[in-house]
Amino acid sequence: MDEVKQWYLDKRIERTLQSLKENGFETIYAPNRAEAAKEIVALIPSDALVGIGGSITVRELGLLDALSRRGNRVAQHWQSAISSEERMEIRRTQLISDVFLTSSNAITESGQLVNVDGTGNRVAAMIFGPKKVIVVAGMNKIVRDLDGAIERVNSIAAPMNAMRLGCQTPCVANGVCTDCESSDRICSVTTIINRRPGRTDFTIVLVGEELGY
């Protein structure tokens, strides 16, 4: 990577990590996805029940396979061969897991986590329930401020996730999120975590690569 571009990205990550620390989060910086996966597995006890939120990032890191091979019980609802009732029960299990592992739609340079959900199970588990929450995010998720976070959701995260899920929504048709009334809408719940939730052990792993949507 160009030295000037790398300098700029390093400074942005540095500012964000410092803000997250000031807001009460434990933070880890991993320069690449292999190191990130290694750091995350080390944070999780081998006997822990691990809830996995809907996250392309987590899956790109190979964490489901790594945790399953080690013997962890993994509660993840992205399985094709289960009923809607079973999928909902897994979502409920995630809320009381020992460790909840997911990503964030956007992280501001001032240390806020911004997320938009359709069902709300992911954002609920990030706030309260699991004994420990781990959020892993690539540097592409960092934005300047809350306006930038909402713009990122509307122009990147929501359309791409709706397309991935095969939703029949305006954002799939035109590539930009709108305040639609579609039954397939995935933008029903928006949360802003300004500081670490008071009763939750919360670690954020920032990765010096692009990951997820």
Kinemage of the C-alpha trace (Angstrom):
@kinemage 1
@onewidth
@group {chain A} dominant
@subgroup {mainchain}
@vectorlist {calphas} color= white
{ca met a 1} P 0.000 0.000 0.000
{ca asp a 2} L 1.123 3.558 -0.717
{ca glu a 3} L 2.969 4.993 2.323
{ca val a 4} L 0.827 8.127 2.500
{ca lys a 5} L -2.406 6.136 2.294
{ca gln a 6} L -1.144 3.756 4.985
{ca trp a 7} L -0.227 6.706 7.223
{ca tyr a 8} L -3.731 8.132 6.821
{ca leu a 9} L -5.422 4.817 7.609
{ca asp a 10} L -3.159 4.182 10.603
{ca lys a 11} L -4.005 7.590 12.068
{ca arg a 12} L -7.719 7.011 11.580
{ca ile a 13} L -7.572 3.640 13.302
{ca glu a 14} L -5.468 5.156 16.097
{ca arg a 15} L -8.046 7.915 16.718
{ca thr a 16} L -10.892 5.424 16.737
{ca leu a 17} L -9.181 3.014 19.128
{ca gln a 18} L -8.418 5.846 21.535
{ca ser a 19} L -12.029 7.040 21.477
{ca leu a 20} L -13.350 3.538 22.066
{ca lys a 21} L -11.045 3.158 25.076
{ca glu a 22} L -12.235 6.489 26.466
{ca asn a 23} L -15.804 5.229 26.082
{ca gly a 24} L -15.067 2.202 28.259
{ca phe a 25} L -14.524 -0.528 25.666
{ca glu a 26} L -11.664 -2.993 25.728
{ca thr a 27} L -9.886 -2.711 22.384
{ca ile a 28} L -7.571 -4.836 20.280
{ca tyr a 29} L -5.960 -3.922 16.980
{ca ala a 30} L -5.176 -6.745 14.557
{ca pro a 31} L -3.282 -5.841 11.376
{ca asn a 32} L -4.881 -8.635 9.339
{ca arg a 33} L -7.679 -11.197 9.425
{ca ala a 34} L -5.463 -14.104 10.501
{ca glu a 35} L -4.258 -12.191 13.549
{ca ala a 36} L -7.812 -11.049 14.298
{ca ala a 37} L -9.101 -14.628 14.298
{ca lys a 38} L -6.268 -15.694 16.582
{ca glu a 39} L -6.958 -12.862 19.052
{ca ile a 40} L -10.698 -13.550 19.129
{ca val a 41} L -10.378 -17.293 19.705
{ca ala a 42} L -7.981 -16.555 22.578
{ca leu a 43} L -10.652 -14.378 24.228
{ca ile a 44} L -13.249 -17.167 24.243
{ca pro a 45} L -13.141 -20.007 26.799
{ca ser a 46} L -13.153 -23.442 25.172
{ca asp a 47} L -16.297 -24.455 27.057
{ca ala a 48} L -18.262 -21.275 26.276
{ca leu a 49} L -21.584 -21.168 24.466
{ca val a 50} L -20.936 -18.698 21.658
{ca gly a 51} L -23.784 -16.827 20.000
{ca ile a 52} L -23.011 -15.661 16.466
{ca gly a 53} L -24.919 -12.663 15.165
{ca gly a 54} L -25.707 -12.129 11.515
{ca ser a 55} L -22.269 -11.058 10.276
{ca ile a 56} L -20.357 -11.554 7.046
{ca thr a 57} L -17.209 -10.341 8.853
{ca val a 58} L -17.311 -13.150 11.436
{ca arg a 59} L -17.714 -15.718 8.690
{ca glu a 60} L -14.946 -14.233 6.555
{ca leu a 61} L -12.597 -14.783 9.490
{ca gly a 62} L -13.490 -18.484 9.643
{ca leu a 63} L -14.500 -18.212 13.286
{ca leu a 64} L -17.461 -20.588 13.154
{ca asp a 65} L -15.285 -23.457 11.988
{ca ala a 66} L -12.441 -22.554 14.353
{ca leu a 67} L -14.715 -22.488 17.401
{ca ser a 68} L -16.611 -25.632 16.425
{ca arg a 69} L -13.370 -27.554 15.859
{ca arg a 70} L -12.179 -26.511 19.305
{ca gly a 71} L -15.339 -27.875 20.880
{ca asn a 72} L -17.307 -24.704 21.592
{ca arg a 73} L -21.075 -24.858 21.381
{ca val a 74} L -22.080 -22.374 18.699
{ca ala a 75} L -25.559 -20.836 18.374
{ca gln a 76} L -25.907 -19.420 14.873
{ca his a 77} L -29.156 -19.056 12.961
{ca trp a 78} L -27.715 -18.836 9.422
{ca gln a 79} L -28.532 -22.441 8.629
{ca ser a 80} L -30.589 -23.443 5.622
{ca ala a 81} L -31.798 -26.813 6.906
{ca ile a 82} L -33.734 -25.552 9.934
{ca ser a 83} L -37.292 -24.335 10.403
{ca ser a 84} L -38.251 -20.743 11.155
{ca glu a 85} L -39.198 -21.848 14.677
{ca glu a 86} L -35.758 -23.390 15.219
{ca arg a 87} L -34.114 -20.248 13.842
{ca met a 88} L -36.054 -18.085 16.283
{ca glu a 89} L -35.105 -20.327 19.201
{ca ile a 90} L -31.431 -19.993 18.256
{ca arg a 91} L -31.820 -16.210 18.263
{ca arg a 92} L -33.218 -16.405 21.790
{ca thr a 93} L -30.333 -18.636 22.855
{ca gln a 94} L -27.866 -16.034 21.576
{ca leu a 95} L -29.312 -13.550 24.067
{ca ile a 96} L -28.155 -15.695 26.994
{ca ser a 97} L -24.897 -16.992 25.515
{ca asp a 98} L -21.595 -16.858 27.380
{ca val a 99} L -20.046 -14.919 24.498
{ca phe a 100} L -21.816 -13.053 21.717
{ca leu a 101} L -19.728 -12.506 18.602
{ca thr a 102} L -20.724 -10.121 15.827
{ca ser a 103} L -19.669 -7.060 13.830
{ca ser a 104} L -20.943 -3.494 13.584
{ca asn a 105} L -22.421 -1.643 10.627
{ca ala a 106} L -20.341 1.425 11.476
{ca ile a 107} L -17.945 2.698 14.150
{ca thr a 108} L -17.404 6.428 14.483
{ca glu a 109} L -14.036 8.026 15.114
{ca ser a 110} L -15.529 9.318 18.372
{ca gly a 111} L -16.072 5.724 19.549
{ca gln a 112} L -19.755 5.034 18.887
{ca leu a 113} L -21.194 1.817 17.433
{ca val a 114} L -24.099 2.263 15.024
{ca asn a 115} L -26.191 -0.696 13.918
{ca val a 116} L -29.397 -1.294 11.999
{ca asp a 117} L -31.372 -4.548 12.241
{ca gly a 118} L -34.525 -6.045 10.840
{ca thr a 119} L -35.450 -8.357 13.722
{ca gly a 120} L -33.346 -6.728 16.444
{ca asn a 121} L -31.819 -9.878 17.935
{ca arg a 122} L -28.266 -8.834 17.024
{ca val a 123} L -28.454 -5.358 18.527
{ca ala a 124} L -30.299 -6.658 21.599
{ca ala a 125} L -27.518 -9.138 22.340
{ca met a 126} L -24.884 -6.435 21.894
{ca ile a 127} L -26.489 -4.350 24.643
{ca phe a 128} L -27.460 -6.792 27.402
{ca gly a 129} L -27.706 -10.529 28.045
{ca pro a 130} L -24.504 -12.350 27.049
{ca lys a 131} L -21.727 -12.395 29.632
{ca lys a 132} L -19.245 -11.101 27.078
{ca val a 133} L -19.649 -9.309 23.738
{ca ile a 134} L -16.959 -9.260 21.058
{ca val a 135} L -17.381 -6.977 18.056
{ca val a 136} L -14.919 -7.387 15.195
{ca ala a 137} L -14.814 -4.860 12.356
{ca gly a 138} L -12.628 -4.084 9.390
{ca met a 139} L -11.231 -0.610 8.859
{ca asn a 140} L -13.889 -0.019 6.181
{ca lys a 141} L -16.489 0.245 8.971
{ca ile a 142} L -14.856 3.369 10.453
{ca val a 143} L -16.673 6.638 9.720
{ca arg a 144} L -16.186 10.227 10.812
{ca asp a 145} L -19.404 10.760 12.803
{ca leu a 146} L -23.027 9.703 13.280
{ca asp a 147} L -24.103 11.259 9.995
{ca gly a 148} L -21.393 9.253 8.272
{ca ala a 149} L -22.567 6.099 10.060
{ca ile a 150} L -26.160 6.478 8.869
{ca glu a 151} L -24.942 7.265 5.362
{ca arg a 152} L -22.807 4.123 5.417
{ca val a 153} L -25.790 2.002 6.448
{ca asn a 154} L -28.052 3.550 3.806
{ca ser a 155} L -25.628 3.458 0.911
{ca ile a 156} L -23.573 0.319 1.635
{ca ala a 157} L -24.609 -2.043 4.421
{ca ala a 158} L -28.386 -2.156 3.947
{ca pro a 159} L -28.512 -2.571 0.152
{ca met a 160} L -25.762 -5.185 0.115
{ca asn a 161} L -27.255 -7.220 2.950
{ca ala a 162} L -30.735 -7.017 1.428
{ca met a 163} L -29.311 -8.266 -1.860
{ca arg a 164} L -27.470 -11.080 -0.073
{ca leu a 165} L -30.682 -12.148 1.640
{ca gly a 166} L -32.727 -12.042 -1.553
{ca cys a 167} L -35.084 -9.386 -0.209
{ca gln a 168} L -37.718 -7.758 -2.393
{ca thr a 169} L -36.990 -4.196 -1.303
{ca pro a 170} L -36.441 -0.847 -3.047
{ca cys a 171} L -32.768 -0.889 -2.006
{ca val a 172} L -32.245 -4.093 -3.968
{ca ala a 173} L -33.921 -2.502 -6.975
{ca asn a 174} L -31.970 0.761 -6.902
{ca gly a 175} L -28.947 0.139 -4.639
{ca val a 176} L -29.863 2.787 -2.059
{ca cys a 177} L -31.812 2.390 1.184
{ca thr a 178} L -35.167 4.174 1.449
{ca asp a 179} L -37.729 4.368 4.252
{ca cys a 180} L -39.773 1.597 2.673
{ca glu a 181} L -42.801 -0.366 3.832
{ca ser a 182} L -41.661 -3.675 2.364
{ca ser a 183} L -42.379 -6.822 4.373
{ca asp a 184} L -38.745 -7.768 3.615
{ca arg a 185} L -37.407 -4.573 5.184
{ca ile a 186} L -34.181 -5.165 7.166
{ca cys a 187} L -33.921 -1.622 8.636
{ca ser a 188} L -36.509 -1.654 11.431
{ca val a 189} L -34.292 -1.086 14.484
{ca thr a 190} L -31.440 1.419 14.798
{ca thr a 191} L -29.128 1.534 17.831
{ca ile a 192} L -26.316 3.854 18.841
{ca ile a 193} L -24.010 2.549 21.562
{ca asn a 194} L -22.330 5.702 22.877
{ca arg a 195} L -20.373 4.001 25.654
{ca arg a 196} L -19.859 0.465 26.918
{ca pro a 197} L -23.158 -0.823 28.335
{ca gly a 198} L -22.744 -0.751 32.099
{ca arg a 199} L -23.202 -4.458 32.816
{ca thr a 200} L -21.487 -5.950 29.772
{ca asp a 201} L -17.896 -7.107 29.264
{ca phe a 202} L -17.314 -5.634 25.808
{ca thr a 203} L -14.282 -5.984 23.526
{ca ile a 204} L -13.886 -4.412 20.092
{ca val a 205} L -11.374 -5.841 17.638
{ca leu a 206} L -10.442 -3.488 14.804
{ca val a 207} L -8.768 -5.082 11.810
{ca gly a 208} L -6.437 -3.330 9.381
{ca glu a 209} L -8.213 -4.876 6.384
{ca glu a 210} L -11.591 -4.472 4.722
{ca leu a 211} L -14.104 -7.019 6.018
{ca gly a 212} L -17.805 -7.560 5.542
{ca tyr a 213} L -20.350 -5.119 4.164
